[in-house]
């Protein structure tokens, strides 16, 4: 199991096996390089823990625990977990400030505790199989010992095809689950108990007296979140995109550092998608040791590698530039800070502005239902205004979900999916239902805060943080996310929404802070870009002959997910420039490459091998998983 995740921890391996328990850990050494080897135990060796992540408040916790008589034998952050557990049991996670996936064994109680951090920065998967629980940071560790569990979950695949990712607790495999962010799992006597220990607090409950008061508090809290993430015994830097969020993080790092901050950016030859000039301006402004690379990526080679590395289909195309910038950074540092999370926390996405504008459009419910049920199906595809009226007929919640999903065609146009696939995905016939529930149950009264809560619970954990974790760990780089410090998140949630979104201006208060700390004006006030890729053009040119041809091969069409004529239609519409179908074609392509490069290649089954220097290397064992239906 450890050998499947060597990329996550190339520096060391530790194993504890006794009686009913086996704990394993691959370590990327960050703190206490020589003495922090896991698994780590308490004084009488009755509590053992393996842990992936970082606990940023461990120095304070250690001092408190030592003052109460606990003895420490390492200098690592991991050891505070076992001693906190001795005092608080499972509730010890409430004291931890950081990112973590924890597995802790209590020998006296013969129980196992699994815990995942509040926002989902670190992954944790598990399954209960024949009375035993298997768990790991990545699914391939579980499949290494139980390849028969590689049975596809059609509900998860359907959700992927709609949103480009599979949200917690589903995975691509029927019997394997993600532990949701902010949750604990306790396993004892063959039974599991999952409970939530944290959630975003109620939105908009604290009103500051003035804008100046709010700015000062925001600066203090964000500076602290950055400062505590600079603890490291190895080289540290920042991923600098040239956007507002990463620029603020770099500015605050520069303020807290005695030496120039190492920053890393990548760009593309297509200027429309290149942000390096903005990153360079920020680097110059704060005197960083800046490294950038203009990449002309080998799309075929990179996609083949990443779809073999990922255990689930993952449709966010920005994983490619994320992977490349992590590759560059890893040449110089072991830890990097990023600016992820600012959009969900401070209303930064363009789609929020669109949703708020459309929120003003109201269609009587009776007419809306009449149109969707009777009028829309009768109108020929391509009728002017047909889809726009459909979208306008939805509630604010469903209109937003319709906008962010990639397959509204299931409702509005000729169906893409085969009847057999939809029958197998019967449990999730409405892929929007889990997302609708988050919106309906959000601890907020206004529409925008409900949308931000929905994205924090789904898109942030399922897409953004999954991408950051997998792409950074594929290069053995640790990425820390100060904007998602849970103390900062709790405070920002209580901020009234008008400080985040004012008169159509997104990230209002965050950009005010950026101005105050010296972020260049043209970085602040340019259109939001992000790590975009030219998928529309790629699907008509670079990827047309090789990758789109894959979608028409009998091997692909016989998977049974789609109606073959629908796939042909989508390709024809896109390549003839009648319609932009790049989003759904990309997701179908990734799904097929995942089948070929992960499932059929047996990437999760490995055997130990040793190179000439005696170091462990990985070789696929070539064991094909069972039941690769459909």
C-alpha positions as CSV (number, residue, x, y, z in Angstrom):
1,X,0.0,0.0,0.0
2,X,2.8,2.4,0.8
3,X,4.6,1.7,-2.5
4,X,1.6,3.1,-4.4
5,X,2.0,6.5,-2.9
6,X,5.8,7.0,-2.9
7,X,5.3,10.2,-4.9
8,X,3.5,11.7,-1.8
9,X,6.5,10.9,0.4
10,X,9.8,10.0,-1.2
11,X,11.9,10.6,1.9
12,X,11.0,7.8,4.3
13,X,8.6,5.0,5.0
14,X,7.3,3.8,8.4
15,X,5.1,0.9,9.3
16,X,3.5,-0.3,12.5
17,X,1.8,-3.8,12.5
18,X,0.6,-5.5,15.6
19,X,-2.4,-7.7,16.2
20,X,-5.4,-6.3,14.2
21,X,-3.8,-3.1,13.0
22,X,-1.4,-2.1,10.2
23,X,-0.4,1.5,9.8
24,X,1.8,2.8,7.0
25,X,3.2,6.1,6.1
26,X,5.3,7.6,3.2
27,X,7.0,10.8,4.4
28,X,7.9,14.0,2.7
29,X,10.2,15.5,5.4
30,X,9.3,19.1,6.3
31,X,9.7,19.5,10.1
32,X,12.1,17.6,12.3
33,X,13.9,16.0,9.4
34,X,15.8,13.4,11.3
35,X,13.5,12.7,14.3
36,X,10.0,12.9,13.0
37,X,9.6,9.4,11.5
38,X,6.1,8.0,11.6
39,X,4.1,6.1,12.9
40,X,4.5,8.0,16.2
41,X,3.2,6.9,19.6
42,X,2.5,8.2,23.1
43,X,4.5,7.4,26.3
44,X,3.2,3.8,26.9
45,X,2.8,3.0,23.1
46,X,-0.9,2.5,23.5
47,X,-1.8,5.2,20.9
48,X,-0.2,5.2,17.4
49,X,-0.7,7.7,14.6
50,X,0.1,8.3,11.0
51,X,-0.6,11.7,9.6
52,X,-0.4,13.6,6.3
53,X,-0.3,17.4,6.4
54,X,0.9,20.1,8.7
55,X,-0.2,21.4,12.2
56,X,0.7,25.0,12.2
57,X,-0.1,25.7,15.9
58,X,1.9,22.7,17.2
59,X,4.5,24.8,19.1
60,X,1.7,26.2,21.3
61,X,0.0,22.9,21.7
62,X,3.2,21.2,22.6
63,X,4.0,23.8,25.3
64,X,0.5,23.3,26.8
65,X,0.8,19.5,26.8
66,X,4.3,19.5,28.3
67,X,3.1,21.8,31.1
68,X,0.5,19.1,31.9
69,X,3.1,16.4,32.1
70,X,3.2,14.9,28.6
71,X,6.6,13.6,27.4
72,X,7.7,14.2,23.8
73,X,10.4,12.2,22.1
74,X,10.5,14.1,18.7
75,X,10.3,17.7,17.6
76,X,7.6,17.0,15.0
77,X,4.1,18.4,14.8
78,X,2.7,14.8,14.5
79,X,3.4,14.0,18.1
80,X,1.0,16.6,19.5
81,X,-1.9,14.5,18.0
82,X,-1.3,11.5,20.2
83,X,-1.1,13.5,23.4
84,X,-4.1,15.6,22.6
85,X,-6.0,12.4,21.9
86,X,-5.0,11.1,25.4
87,X,-6.7,14.2,26.9
88,X,-9.6,14.8,24.5
89,X,-10.3,11.6,22.6
90,X,-11.7,12.2,19.1
91,X,-12.4,15.8,19.9
92,X,-8.7,16.5,19.8
93,X,-9.1,17.5,16.1
94,X,-10.9,20.6,17.3
95,X,-7.6,22.0,18.6
96,X,-5.7,21.4,15.3
97,X,-5.0,24.4,13.0
98,X,-3.7,23.1,9.7
99,X,-4.3,20.6,7.0
100,X,-4.5,17.0,7.8
101,X,-5.6,13.4,7.2
102,X,-5.1,11.4,10.3
103,X,-5.3,7.7,11.2
104,X,-5.0,7.0,14.9
105,X,-5.1,3.6,16.6
106,X,-6.1,3.2,20.3
107,X,-4.7,-0.1,21.4
108,X,-6.6,-0.1,24.8
109,X,-10.0,0.5,23.1
110,X,-9.1,-1.4,20.0
111,X,-10.5,1.4,17.9
112,X,-9.4,3.4,14.9
113,X,-10.0,7.1,14.3
114,X,-9.8,8.7,10.9
115,X,-10.1,12.5,10.6
116,X,-9.9,14.9,7.7
117,X,-9.3,18.7,7.9
118,X,-12.1,21.2,7.9
119,X,-11.9,22.3,4.2
120,X,-10.6,19.1,2.6
121,X,-7.1,20.2,1.8
122,X,-5.8,16.6,2.4
123,X,-7.6,13.6,1.0
124,X,-8.7,10.5,2.9
125,X,-10.4,7.4,1.4
126,X,-11.7,4.3,3.1
127,X,-13.7,1.1,2.6
128,X,-15.1,-1.6,4.9
129,X,-14.5,-4.9,3.2
130,X,-15.2,-8.3,4.8
131,X,-15.2,-6.8,8.3
132,X,-11.9,-4.9,7.7
133,X,-11.3,-1.3,7.1
134,X,-8.8,-0.1,4.5
135,X,-7.9,3.5,4.2
136,X,-5.4,5.7,2.4
137,X,-4.6,9.2,1.1
138,X,-5.2,7.8,-2.4
139,X,-7.5,5.1,-3.7
140,X,-4.7,3.2,-5.3
141,X,-3.4,2.2,-1.9
142,X,-6.7,0.4,-1.2
143,X,-6.9,-1.2,-4.6
144,X,-3.3,-2.5,-4.1
145,X,-4.6,-5.0,-1.5
146,X,-8.2,-5.4,-2.8
147,X,-8.3,-5.0,-6.5
148,X,-11.7,-6.6,-6.6
149,X,-13.0,-3.3,-5.3
150,X,-12.3,-1.7,-8.7
151,X,-16.0,-1.8,-9.5
152,X,-17.1,1.4,-11.1
153,X,-19.7,3.5,-9.3
154,X,-22.0,4.8,-12.1
155,X,-23.4,7.4,-9.8
156,X,-19.9,8.9,-9.3
157,X,-19.2,8.8,-13.1
158,X,-22.5,10.6,-13.8
159,X,-21.6,13.3,-11.3
160,X,-18.2,13.6,-12.9
161,X,-19.7,14.1,-16.3
162,X,-22.0,16.8,-15.0
163,X,-19.4,18.8,-12.9
164,X,-16.0,17.5,-13.9
165,X,-15.3,16.0,-10.5
166,X,-16.8,13.6,-8.0
167,X,-18.0,15.3,-4.8
168,X,-17.7,13.8,-1.3
169,X,-18.5,11.1,-0.2
170,X,-18.7,9.4,-3.6
171,X,-15.8,8.1,-5.6
172,X,-15.5,6.4,-9.0
173,X,-15.7,3.0,-7.1
174,X,-18.8,1.7,-5.6
175,X,-17.4,0.4,-2.3
176,X,-14.8,3.1,-1.7
177,X,-15.7,6.4,-0.1
178,X,-14.2,9.8,0.6
179,X,-14.3,10.9,4.2
180,X,-15.9,14.4,3.8
181,X,-14.0,17.5,5.0
182,X,-14.6,18.4,8.6
183,X,-15.6,14.8,9.5
184,X,-14.4,12.0,11.8
185,X,-14.7,8.3,11.3
186,X,-14.5,5.8,14.2
187,X,-14.1,2.1,13.6
188,X,-14.7,-0.4,16.4
189,X,-16.0,-3.9,16.5
190,X,-16.4,-4.0,12.7
191,X,-18.7,-1.0,12.6
192,X,-18.1,2.6,11.5
193,X,-19.5,5.8,12.8
194,X,-19.0,9.0,10.7
195,X,-19.8,12.4,12.2
196,X,-19.2,16.0,11.3
197,X,-17.0,18.0,13.7
198,X,-16.9,21.3,11.8
199,X,-18.9,23.4,9.4
200,X,-18.8,27.0,8.1
201,X,-20.5,29.2,10.7
202,X,-23.5,31.4,9.9
203,X,-22.9,34.0,7.2
204,X,-23.2,37.7,7.7
205,X,-23.6,37.8,11.5
206,X,-20.8,40.4,12.3
207,X,-21.0,43.9,11.1
208,X,-17.8,46.0,11.4
209,X,-18.2,49.6,12.4
210,X,-16.2,51.0,9.5
211,X,-14.3,49.9,6.3
212,X,-11.1,50.9,8.0
213,X,-11.8,48.6,11.0
214,X,-12.6,45.7,8.6
215,X,-9.4,46.3,6.5
216,X,-7.2,46.3,9.6
217,X,-8.7,43.1,10.9
218,X,-8.5,41.4,7.5
219,X,-4.9,42.3,7.1
220,X,-4.0,41.1,10.6
221,X,-5.7,37.8,10.2
222,X,-4.4,37.1,6.7
223,X,-0.9,38.1,7.7
224,X,-1.1,35.6,10.6
225,X,-2.4,32.9,8.3
226,X,0.6,33.4,6.0
227,X,3.2,33.7,8.8
228,X,2.3,30.5,10.6
229,X,2.6,28.7,7.2
230,X,6.3,29.7,6.9
231,X,7.3,27.2,9.5
232,X,9.6,24.7,7.7
233,X,12.9,23.0,7.9
234,X,13.2,22.9,4.1
235,X,13.2,25.5,1.3
236,X,9.9,27.3,0.9
237,X,8.4,29.5,-1.9
238,X,5.1,30.5,-3.5
239,X,3.1,29.7,-6.6
240,X,2.5,33.1,-8.2
241,X,-0.2,33.3,-11.0
242,X,-0.4,37.0,-11.2
243,X,-3.9,37.1,-9.9
244,X,-5.1,39.0,-6.8
245,X,-5.0,36.1,-4.3
246,X,-1.6,34.7,-5.0
247,X,-0.2,38.3,-5.2
248,X,-1.5,39.1,-1.7
249,X,0.0,35.9,-0.3
250,X,3.4,36.8,-1.9
251,X,3.2,40.4,-0.6
252,X,2.6,39.1,3.0
253,X,5.3,36.5,2.7
254,X,7.8,39.1,1.6
255,X,6.8,41.2,4.6
256,X,7.4,38.3,7.0
257,X,10.6,36.9,5.4
258,X,14.2,38.1,5.9
259,X,15.3,36.8,2.5
260,X,13.7,37.2,-0.9
261,X,10.7,34.9,-1.4
262,X,11.1,32.3,-4.2
263,X,8.2,32.6,-6.6
264,X,7.2,30.4,-9.5
265,X,5.1,31.1,-12.6
266,X,4.4,29.4,-15.9
267,X,3.1,30.9,-19.1
268,X,2.0,29.8,-22.6
269,X,3.0,31.0,-26.0
270,X,-0.6,31.9,-26.7
271,X,-0.7,35.4,-25.2
272,X,-4.4,35.1,-24.6
273,X,-3.8,32.5,-21.9
274,X,-0.4,33.9,-20.6
275,X,-0.3,35.7,-17.3
276,X,3.4,35.8,-16.7
277,X,3.7,39.6,-17.3
278,X,1.4,40.2,-14.3
279,X,3.3,37.7,-12.2
280,X,6.5,39.4,-13.1
281,X,5.1,42.8,-12.1
282,X,4.2,41.4,-8.6
283,X,7.6,39.7,-8.3
284,X,9.4,43.0,-9.2
285,X,7.2,45.0,-6.8
286,X,8.1,42.7,-3.8
287,X,11.7,41.8,-4.8
288,X,11.2,38.1,-5.1
289,X,13.6,35.5,-6.4
290,X,11.4,34.8,-9.4
291,X,11.4,31.8,-11.7
292,X,9.2,31.5,-14.7
293,X,8.9,29.1,-17.7
294,X,7.0,29.4,-20.9
295,X,5.8,25.9,-21.5
296,X,4.6,24.4,-24.7
297,X,3.3,21.2,-23.1
298,X,3.3,17.8,-24.7
299,X,-0.4,17.4,-24.1
300,X,-0.4,13.7,-25.1
301,X,2.4,12.7,-22.8
302,X,1.1,14.8,-19.8
303,X,-2.4,13.6,-20.1
304,X,-1.3,10.0,-20.4
305,X,0.8,10.4,-17.2
306,X,-1.9,12.3,-15.2
307,X,-4.8,10.0,-16.1
308,X,-2.6,7.1,-15.0
309,X,-1.7,8.9,-11.8
310,X,-5.3,10.0,-10.9
311,X,-7.6,7.2,-9.5
312,X,-10.7,9.0,-10.7
313,X,-11.6,10.9,-13.9
314,X,-10.9,14.5,-13.2
315,X,-12.1,17.1,-15.8
316,X,-10.6,20.4,-14.7
317,X,-8.2,21.1,-17.6
318,X,-6.2,23.6,-15.3
319,X,-4.7,20.5,-13.8
320,X,-2.1,20.6,-16.6
321,X,-0.6,24.1,-15.9
322,X,-0.9,23.4,-12.1
323,X,1.1,20.2,-12.6
324,X,3.8,22.1,-14.7
325,X,4.1,25.0,-12.2
326,X,4.5,22.4,-9.3
327,X,7.2,20.7,-11.4
328,X,9.1,23.9,-11.7
329,X,8.8,24.8,-8.1
330,X,9.9,21.4,-6.9
331,X,13.3,22.0,-8.5
332,X,14.0,24.7,-5.9
333,X,11.7,24.2,-2.9
334,X,9.9,21.5,-1.0
335,X,7.0,23.7,0.2
336,X,5.0,26.4,-1.6
337,X,2.2,28.6,-0.6
338,X,-0.7,29.3,-3.0
339,X,-3.6,31.7,-3.3
340,X,-6.4,29.2,-3.6
341,X,-9.7,29.8,-1.8
342,X,-10.1,33.5,-2.2
343,X,-12.9,33.2,-4.8
344,X,-15.1,31.0,-2.6
345,X,-14.4,33.1,0.5
346,X,-14.7,36.6,-1.0
347,X,-17.1,36.1,-3.9
348,X,-14.5,36.2,-6.7
349,X,-16.0,34.1,-9.5
350,X,-17.6,35.7,-12.5
351,X,-20.5,33.3,-12.2
352,X,-21.5,35.0,-8.9
353,X,-22.0,38.3,-10.7
354,X,-23.9,36.5,-13.4
355,X,-26.1,34.7,-10.8
356,X,-26.8,38.0,-9.0
357,X,-27.8,39.7,-12.2
358,X,-30.1,36.9,-13.2
359,X,-31.5,36.7,-9.7
360,X,-33.5,39.8,-10.6
361,X,-35.2,38.0,-13.5
362,X,-38.4,36.4,-12.2
363,X,-40.6,34.0,-14.1
364,X,-43.9,32.9,-12.5
365,X,-43.6,29.3,-11.3
366,X,-46.7,28.1,-13.1
367,X,-45.4,29.3,-16.4
368,X,-41.9,28.0,-15.7
369,X,-43.2,24.5,-15.0
370,X,-45.5,24.6,-18.1
371,X,-42.6,25.6,-20.3
372,X,-40.1,23.0,-19.1
373,X,-42.7,20.2,-19.1
374,X,-44.5,20.8,-22.4
375,X,-43.2,23.7,-24.5
376,X,-39.5,23.1,-24.4
377,X,-39.5,19.5,-25.5
378,X,-41.7,20.4,-28.4
379,X,-39.4,23.1,-29.8
380,X,-36.8,21.9,-32.3
381,X,-33.2,22.0,-31.1
382,X,-31.6,25.2,-32.2
383,X,-34.7,27.3,-31.9
384,X,-33.8,30.9,-31.1
385,X,-34.2,31.6,-27.3
386,X,-35.1,28.0,-26.5
387,X,-32.3,27.3,-24.0
388,X,-32.3,30.9,-22.6
389,X,-36.0,30.6,-21.7
390,X,-35.3,27.2,-20.1
391,X,-32.6,28.7,-17.9
392,X,-34.8,31.7,-17.0
393,X,-37.6,29.4,-16.0
394,X,-35.4,27.8,-13.2
395,X,-35.1,29.0,-9.6
396,X,-32.0,30.9,-8.7
397,X,-30.5,27.8,-7.2
398,X,-31.1,25.5,-10.2
399,X,-30.2,28.2,-12.6
400,X,-26.8,28.5,-11.0
401,X,-26.3,24.7,-11.1
402,X,-27.5,24.6,-14.7
403,X,-24.8,27.1,-15.5
404,X,-21.9,25.3,-13.8
405,X,-22.8,21.8,-15.0
406,X,-21.4,20.6,-18.3
407,X,-24.4,18.6,-19.4
408,X,-27.6,20.5,-19.3
409,X,-28.2,18.5,-22.5
410,X,-29.6,15.7,-20.4
411,X,-32.6,17.9,-19.7
412,X,-32.8,20.2,-22.8
413,X,-31.5,18.3,-25.8
414,X,-31.2,14.9,-27.3
415,X,-29.8,12.7,-24.5
416,X,-26.1,11.9,-24.6
417,X,-26.2,8.9,-22.2
418,X,-27.2,5.4,-23.0
419,X,-30.3,4.0,-21.3
420,X,-28.2,1.2,-19.8
421,X,-25.8,3.7,-18.1
422,X,-28.7,5.7,-16.7
423,X,-30.3,2.6,-15.3
424,X,-27.0,1.7,-13.5
425,X,-26.8,5.3,-12.2
426,X,-30.4,5.1,-10.9
427,X,-29.4,6.2,-7.4
428,X,-28.3,9.5,-8.7
429,X,-30.9,10.1,-11.4
430,X,-30.8,13.7,-10.4
431,X,-27.1,14.6,-10.2
432,X,-28.0,18.0,-8.8
433,X,-29.7,16.8,-5.7
434,X,-26.7,16.8,-3.3
435,X,-25.8,20.3,-4.5
436,X,-29.3,21.5,-4.1
437,X,-29.3,20.3,-0.5
438,X,-26.2,22.3,0.3
439,X,-27.8,25.4,-1.0
440,X,-31.1,24.8,0.8
441,X,-29.4,24.0,4.1
442,X,-26.8,26.7,3.9
443,X,-26.3,28.8,7.2
444,X,-27.1,32.0,5.3
445,X,-30.2,34.1,4.4
446,X,-29.0,35.8,1.2
447,X,-28.6,34.2,-2.2
448,X,-24.9,35.0,-2.7
449,X,-23.8,33.5,0.6
450,X,-25.8,30.4,-0.1
451,X,-23.9,30.1,-3.4
452,X,-20.6,30.5,-1.8
453,X,-21.4,27.9,0.9
454,X,-22.5,25.5,-1.9
455,X,-19.2,26.0,-3.6
456,X,-17.1,25.6,-0.4
457,X,-18.8,22.2,0.2
458,X,-18.6,20.9,-3.4
459,X,-16.4,22.7,-5.9
460,X,-13.7,23.8,-3.5
461,X,-13.1,20.4,-2.0
462,X,-14.0,18.3,-5.0
463,X,-12.2,20.2,-7.7
464,X,-9.8,23.0,-6.5
465,X,-8.2,21.4,-3.5
466,X,-8.2,17.9,-5.2
467,X,-6.4,19.4,-8.1
468,X,-3.8,21.2,-5.9
469,X,-3.2,18.1,-3.8
470,X,-2.9,15.6,-6.6
471,X,-0.8,17.8,-8.9
472,X,1.6,19.0,-6.2
473,X,2.0,15.5,-4.7
474,X,2.6,14.1,-8.2
475,X,5.8,16.2,-8.0
476,X,6.5,15.6,-4.2
477,X,5.7,19.3,-3.5
478,X,3.7,20.3,-0.4
479,X,1.3,23.2,-1.1
480,X,-0.1,25.3,1.8
481,X,-3.2,27.5,1.4
482,X,-3.3,30.4,3.9
483,X,-6.6,31.9,2.5
484,X,-8.2,28.7,3.7
485,X,-6.9,28.9,7.3
486,X,-10.1,27.8,9.1
487,X,-9.8,30.6,11.7
488,X,-9.8,33.1,8.8
489,X,-12.6,31.2,7.0
490,X,-14.8,31.4,10.1
491,X,-14.3,35.1,10.5
492,X,-14.7,35.9,6.8
493,X,-18.0,33.9,6.7
494,X,-19.5,36.2,9.4
495,X,-18.6,39.3,7.3
496,X,-21.7,40.9,5.7
497,X,-22.0,40.0,2.0
498,X,-21.9,43.6,0.8
499,X,-18.2,43.7,1.9
500,X,-17.4,40.9,-0.5
501,X,-19.7,41.8,-3.5
502,X,-20.6,45.5,-3.9
503,X,-22.3,47.1,-6.9
504,X,-21.2,44.2,-9.1
505,X,-17.6,44.4,-7.8
506,X,-16.3,41.0,-6.8
507,X,-13.8,40.6,-3.9
508,X,-14.5,44.2,-2.8
509,X,-12.7,44.2,0.5
510,X,-9.9,41.8,-0.5
511,X,-9.0,44.1,-3.4
512,X,-9.1,47.1,-1.1
513,X,-6.5,45.3,1.1
514,X,-4.5,44.5,-2.0
515,X,-4.3,48.2,-2.9
516,X,-3.2,49.0,0.7
517,X,-0.3,46.5,0.6
518,X,1.0,47.7,-2.8
519,X,-0.3,45.2,-5.4
520,X,0.1,46.9,-8.8
521,X,-3.2,48.5,-10.1
522,X,-3.2,46.7,-13.4
523,X,-2.9,43.3,-11.6
524,X,-6.0,44.2,-9.5
525,X,-8.3,45.6,-12.1
526,X,-7.8,43.3,-15.1
527,X,-10.4,40.7,-16.0
528,X,-10.3,37.4,-14.0
529,X,-8.4,34.7,-15.9
530,X,-7.1,31.9,-13.8
531,X,-5.3,28.8,-15.2
532,X,-7.3,28.7,-18.5
533,X,-6.3,26.5,-21.4
534,X,-7.4,26.9,-25.1
535,X,-9.6,23.8,-25.1
536,X,-11.8,25.1,-27.9
537,X,-8.9,25.4,-30.3
538,X,-7.2,22.3,-29.0
539,X,-10.3,20.2,-29.7
540,X,-10.4,21.6,-33.3
541,X,-6.6,21.4,-34.0
542,X,-3.9,19.8,-31.8
543,X,-6.2,17.2,-30.2
544,X,-8.4,16.6,-33.2
545,X,-6.6,13.8,-35.0
546,X,-5.2,11.9,-32.0
547,X,-7.5,12.4,-29.1
548,X,-10.9,13.0,-30.7
549,X,-10.3,9.9,-32.8
550,X,-10.0,7.9,-29.6
551,X,-13.6,8.9,-28.8
552,X,-14.8,7.2,-32.0
553,X,-12.9,3.9,-31.5
554,X,-15.1,0.9,-30.9
555,X,-13.2,0.3,-27.6
556,X,-14.5,3.7,-26.4
557,X,-18.0,3.5,-27.7
558,X,-18.5,0.0,-26.3
559,X,-18.0,1.2,-22.7
560,X,-21.7,1.8,-22.7
561,X,-21.8,5.3,-21.2
562,X,-23.0,7.2,-24.2
563,X,-25.1,6.7,-27.3
564,X,-22.5,6.4,-30.1
565,X,-24.5,8.7,-32.4
566,X,-24.5,11.4,-29.7
567,X,-20.7,11.3,-29.4
568,X,-20.4,11.6,-33.2
569,X,-22.8,14.5,-33.2
570,X,-20.9,16.3,-30.5
571,X,-17.6,15.9,-32.3
572,X,-19.1,17.1,-35.6
573,X,-20.8,20.1,-34.1
574,X,-17.5,21.2,-32.5
575,X,-15.0,20.5,-35.3
576,X,-17.3,22.2,-37.9
577,X,-17.5,25.2,-35.4
578,X,-21.3,25.0,-35.2
579,X,-21.2,24.7,-31.4
580,X,-18.6,24.9,-28.7
581,X,-18.6,21.3,-27.3
582,X,-15.0,21.4,-25.9
583,X,-16.2,21.1,-22.3
584,X,-18.1,17.8,-22.6
585,X,-15.7,16.4,-25.2
586,X,-12.8,17.0,-22.8
587,X,-14.6,15.2,-20.0
588,X,-15.4,12.2,-22.3
589,X,-11.8,12.1,-23.3
590,X,-10.5,12.1,-19.8
591,X,-12.9,9.4,-18.8
592,X,-11.7,7.2,-21.6
593,X,-8.0,7.9,-20.9
594,X,-8.7,7.1,-17.2
595,X,-10.1,3.7,-18.2
596,X,-7.1,2.9,-20.4
597,X,-4.2,4.4,-18.3
598,X,-5.4,3.7,-14.8
599,X,-7.9,0.8,-14.7
600,X,-6.7,-1.3,-17.6
601,X,-3.1,-0.6,-17.0
602,X,-3.4,-1.9,-13.4
603,X,-1.6,1.2,-12.0
604,X,-2.7,0.4,-8.5
605,X,-1.1,-3.0,-8.4
606,X,2.7,-2.7,-7.8
607,X,5.4,-5.0,-6.7
608,X,8.7,-3.9,-4.9
609,X,11.7,-3.6,-7.1
610,X,15.2,-2.2,-6.4
611,X,17.5,-0.2,-8.6
612,X,21.2,-0.4,-8.7
613,X,21.6,1.8,-5.7
614,X,19.2,-0.4,-3.6
615,X,16.4,2.2,-3.6
616,X,12.8,1.2,-4.0
617,X,11.4,1.8,-7.5
618,X,7.8,1.2,-8.7
619,X,6.8,-1.1,-11.4
620,X,3.2,-1.9,-12.4
621,X,2.4,-5.5,-11.7
622,X,0.1,-5.5,-14.6
623,X,-2.8,-7.0,-12.7
624,X,-6.1,-6.0,-14.3
625,X,-8.9,-5.1,-11.9
626,X,-12.1,-7.1,-11.7
627,X,-15.4,-6.0,-13.3
628,X,-14.5,-3.1,-15.5
629,X,-18.2,-2.6,-16.5
630,X,-19.8,-0.9,-18.2
